[in-house]
Amino acid sequence: MTRPGPFQGELYTGIDLGTAYMVLTVVDSLGNPVAASYRFAQVVRDGIVVDFTGATSILRELKAELEAKLGTELIKAAGAFPPDTGQSTVKSHFYVCEGAGFEVINMIDEPTAANNVLGITNGAVVDIGGGTTGIAVIQDGEVVITADEPTGGTHFSLVIAGAQKMTFEEAEDFKKDPSNHKKVMLMVKPVVQKVASIIKDKIRGFNVNSIYLVGGTCCLEGIEKVIEGELGIPTFKPKNPLLVTPLGIALSCLGVKDFESRRVEAYY
């Protein structure tokens, strides 16, 4: 996906190394979305890079595809990581991005990145990815707590595979077909309820009056209604939840200066 017409100034890439999908987004120096690309990949498990070579190779290919479409080299980028997963996870995501040929100028946790797009002042951003559910509670425009738990779309697919006697790959395809969503929801509702219980636990003690869902797993029709029913809190999701976090990662590049000194302090 590319935006027609000229872009302004430098281009910045947001890199989301997901458990199910690797997603790249590109914005210009004004923050305008320029391009996006994604690919199914099983090189990350529960937020941890388990196939460094494979992840780097796929990322290089996606980078080259976007560069061919845009007619220019993509240099500066930001990477992301599930919150509260430790410095080793941050480093592994950083090194994959760097190994694919990017100059990595920022690293940001996923739900905080999503709020770069959503612009929430008060509430909770819940990023339900392939392997984990990341949560950021936001008060007065500031992230006050982040958390991450290993439950996500992969667990949905495992349930579907067992119920339908399919392979995991077949279950993934079945899950993505909108015509199957009502049937899928009947099968995975207990997992969605587990996600809701995770959210409830992590927001306990905070005055959260709205939930905002992002991440590829949230493409499942009706997921927001189940979570709202479980929590009793108004729950919303954007039209294309898969691209919100990657776009926010790219936007995190804007205004970043002197990353090298912060990189030494934060990642080594």
C-alpha positions in Angstrom: 0.0 0.0 0.0 1.4 3.4 -1.0 0.0 6.9 -1.0 0.0 8.6 -4.4 1.7 12.0 -4.7 4.9 13.5 -3.4 6.0 13.2 0.2 7.5 15.9 2.4 11.1 15.7 3.7 12.7 12.6 5.1 11.0 9.2 5.3 10.7 7.2 8.5 9.9 3.5 8.8 8.0 1.8 11.6 8.9 -1.8 12.1 6.6 -4.2 14.0 8.0 -7.7 14.4 4.8 -9.5 15.4 4.3 -13.1 16.3 2.0 -13.6 13.2 2.8 -10.7 10.9 5.8 -8.5 10.2 4.5 -5.0 9.4 6.3 -2.0 8.0 4.8 1.5 7.7 6.4 4.7 6.3 5.6 8.3 7.1 7.1 11.5 5.9 8.6 14.3 8.0 5.1 15.8 8.5 3.8 12.5 9.8 1.7 11.8 6.7 1.3 8.0 6.0 3.2 7.1 2.8 3.3 3.3 2.5 2.8 0.1 4.3 3.5 -3.6 3.7 3.2 -6.8 5.8 3.8 -10.5 5.6 2.9 -13.5 7.6 5.9 -14.7 9.5 6.6 -17.1 12.3 10.0 -15.8 13.4 8.8 -14.3 16.7 7.1 -16.2 19.6 5.4 -14.3 22.4 7.3 -11.2 21.6 10.7 -12.9 21.5 12.7 -13.3 18.3 13.3 -17.0 17.8 14.7 -16.9 14.3 17.0 -14.0 13.9 18.2 -14.9 10.4 14.7 -15.5 9.2 13.4 -12.2 10.7 16.2 -10.2 9.2 15.8 -11.8 5.8 12.0 -11.1 5.6 12.5 -7.5 6.9 15.1 -6.9 4.2 12.7 -8.2 1.5 9.9 -6.0 2.8 12.3 -3.0 2.9 13.3 -3.6 -0.7 9.7 -4.0 -1.9 8.7 -0.6 -0.4 11.9 1.1 -1.7 11.1 -0.1 -5.2 7.5 1.3 -4.9 8.7 4.6 -3.5 11.8 5.0 -5.7 14.0 5.9 -2.8 16.0 4.2 0.0 14.5 3.8 3.4 17.2 4.6 6.0 15.8 5.9 9.4 13.5 3.7 11.3 12.0 2.9 14.7 11.5 -0.6 16.2 9.1 -1.7 18.9 8.8 -4.4 21.6 6.2 -5.8 23.9 6.2 -3.9 27.2 7.9 -5.3 30.3 9.7 -8.1 28.4 13.2 -7.1 29.4 16.3 -5.6 27.8 17.3 -8.8 26.0 14.0 -8.6 24.0 14.5 -4.9 23.2 18.0 -5.7 22.0 16.9 -8.6 19.8 14.3 -6.4 18.1 16.8 -3.6 17.7 19.4 -5.9 16.1 16.9 -7.4 13.6 16.0 -3.9 12.5 19.7 -2.9 12.3 20.6 -6.1 10.5 18.1 -5.4 7.8 19.9 -2.2 6.9 18.0 0.4 8.8 19.5 3.2 11.0 17.4 2.6 14.1 16.8 6.0 15.7 14.2 5.0 18.3 12.7 2.0 20.2 9.3 2.2 21.7 6.9 -0.2 23.5 3.9 -1.3 21.3 0.9 0.1 23.1 2.6 3.5 23.7 3.3 3.6 20.0 -0.3 2.9 19.2 -1.3 6.0 21.2 0.8 8.1 18.9 -2.0 7.5 16.4 -5.0 7.3 18.8 -4.1 10.3 20.8 -5.9 9.2 23.9 -5.8 11.4 27.0 -7.4 9.0 29.4 -8.0 5.3 29.0 -6.2 2.1 28.2 -4.7 1.0 24.9 -4.8 -2.8 24.4 -2.6 -4.2 21.7 -3.7 -7.8 21.0 -1.1 -9.3 18.7 -0.3 -12.8 17.6 1.4 -13.9 20.8 0.9 -11.4 23.5 -1.6 -8.7 24.8 0.1 -5.4 25.6 -1.6 -2.8 27.8 -0.8 0.8 28.4 -2.9 2.9 30.9 -2.9 6.6 30.0 -3.8 9.4 32.4 -3.7 13.1 31.5 -2.0 12.2 28.2 0.9 10.3 30.0 1.5 6.5 30.0 1.5 5.6 33.7 1.8 1.8 33.4 2.5 -0.8 30.7 2.2 -4.6 30.9 2.2 -7.6 28.7 0.9 -11.1 28.9 1.3 -14.2 26.5 -2.2 -14.5 25.1 -3.1 -13.5 21.6 -4.1 -14.5 18.1 -1.9 -17.6 18.0 -4.0 -19.0 20.9 -7.1 -18.3 18.8 -5.7 -20.3 15.9 -4.7 -23.2 18.1 -8.3 -23.5 19.4 -9.7 -23.3 15.9 -7.3 -25.9 14.7 -8.4 -28.3 17.4 -12.1 -27.7 17.0 -12.0 -27.9 13.2 -9.3 -30.6 12.9 -7.2 -28.3 10.8 -3.5 -27.6 10.6 -2.3 -24.4 12.3 -1.8 -22.7 9.0 -5.3 -23.7 7.8 -6.7 -22.3 11.0 -4.9 -19.0 10.4 -6.5 -18.7 7.0 -9.9 -19.7 8.4 -9.7 -17.1 11.1 -8.8 -14.3 8.6 -11.8 -14.9 6.4 -14.5 -12.4 7.5 -17.2 -14.8 6.4 -16.1 -17.2 9.2 -15.9 -14.6 11.9 -19.2 -15.5 13.7 -18.2 -19.2 13.8 -14.7 -18.3 14.9 -16.1 -16.1 17.8 -18.1 -19.0 19.1 -15.0 -21.1 19.2 -12.5 -18.6 20.7 -14.9 -16.7 23.0 -13.2 -18.3 26.1 -9.8 -17.0 24.9 -11.3 -13.5 24.3 -12.7 -13.7 27.9 -9.2 -14.6 29.1 -7.9 -11.5 27.3 -10.5 -9.4 29.1 -9.5 -10.9 32.4 -5.9 -9.9 31.7 -7.0 -6.3 30.9 -9.1 -6.2 34.1 -6.1 -7.3 36.2 -3.7 -4.8 34.7 -6.0 -1.8 34.9 -7.1 -2.5 38.5 -6.5 0.5 40.7 -6.7 3.0 37.8 -9.7 5.1 36.8 -10.1 3.6 33.2 -13.4 4.6 31.6 -12.6 3.5 28.0 -10.6 0.7 26.3 -9.1 1.1 22.8 -8.2 -2.1 20.9 -5.4 -2.4 18.3 -3.4 -5.2 16.8 -4.2 -7.8 14.1 -6.2 -10.1 16.3 -8.7 -7.3 16.8 -9.7 -7.6 13.2 -12.0 -10.4 14.4 -15.6 -9.1 14.2 -17.3 -8.6 17.5 -14.2 -8.9 19.7 -14.7 -5.4 21.1 -18.3 -6.3 22.1 -17.2 -9.4 24.1 -14.5 -7.4 25.9 -16.9 -4.6 26.7 -19.4 -7.1 28.0 -16.8 -8.7 30.3 -15.4 -5.4 31.6 -18.4 -3.2 31.6 -16.2 -0.4 30.1 -16.9 1.2 26.7 -14.5 -0.5 24.2 -13.6 0.8 20.8 -11.4 -0.3 17.8 -10.3 1.5 14.7 -11.2 0.4 11.1 -7.8 -1.3 10.5 -6.4 -2.3 13.9 -3.4 -4.1 12.3 -1.8 -0.9 11.1 -2.3 1.4 14.1 0.8 0.3 16.2 3.2 0.1 13.2 2.1 3.6 12.1 2.6 4.8 15.7 6.1 3.3 15.7 7.0 5.2 12.5 5.6 8.4 14.0 7.8 8.0 17.1 10.8 8.9 14.8 9.6 12.4 14.4 11.7 14.8 16.4 14.1 12.2 17.7 17.6 13.6 18.1 20.9 12.3 19.5 19.7 8.7 19.6 23.3 7.3 19.9 23.9 8.6 23.4 20.5 7.3 24.6 21.1 4.0 22.8 24.2 3.3 24.8 22.4 4.1 28.1 19.2 2.2 27.4 20.2 -0.8 25.4 23.7 -1.8 26.5 
